[in-house]
Amino acid sequence: MKRKLLAVVLMAVVAFTGCANSDLNSEESAGIYPLTLTDTYGHEVTIEEEPQTIVSVSPALTEIVYALDAQDKLAGRSDYDDYPEAVFDIQSVGPIDMPDVELIVSLNPDVVLASSIFSEEAYNAITEAGIPVVIINDESSLSAMPTYVSTVADVIGKHDEGVAMAEDLTHQIEVLTQEATGVTVYYCMGYGEYGDYTAGGDTFINDIIETAGCTNIASDVEGWMYSTEALLANDPDIILVPSWGADYFLETEPYNNLTGTVVAIDANLFERVGPRNIEAIQVIIDAAAEVNSVDAAA
């Protein structure tokens, strides 16, 4: 019999206030300007002095700007930025990949933060206008997340806060790391007629699952595709489904044949690299404890 939908109440594990050494290749000590960096795509970027205004065209990077208490510098954000709620007061500049370049230029930021899906066209147009663009690639391992955060801190002039935050995040990951629980997990990124999408063994989310002491049933695949047949055959103990699709997942063939606990989640905790990944680990730990408790009582 299918277990009930488990609605997880998310709690902030700790208040973050701070970054570590940048994973960009700096010619100067981190946090000292002028700062010359080589970004993910080999672009050399020089930031002459501490930025006073920032445009972030990435929800994950915007979250980190807020976590570092640098939101007063934020002049623009992407259409998809939705956390924290105060971000809606910031001017939106369009999509993550191809924002409104003219609008960004009109905001006259000292630096633009972007992710790896930022288009070459937008990059060229903004840099030709004399505005530095720093492209920061998402990490593929949880252990690199604190350094990812520190990279942002170094770029925006929050080096000291970044060092403190990175140390704190590293400590929290160590504290939360669980011994094997015997609980199997499936992360559902998408399902239905267009295919099943999950987090394979080479992904950041796989690390989150394993840190929580659980086994990712898709750890034997690379990337984000999975087969419905393998999902049904493995019948995981926990299925993590974004809250918008959890109820429908429970009712849809053939997923309603799964016997595991469906956990409605805030997918952003898992899919955006940053401090809130700590909450994602805790979500799985709590769900695994609930599953083990039910099994023990049966």
Disulfide bonds with the S-S distance in Angstrom:
none
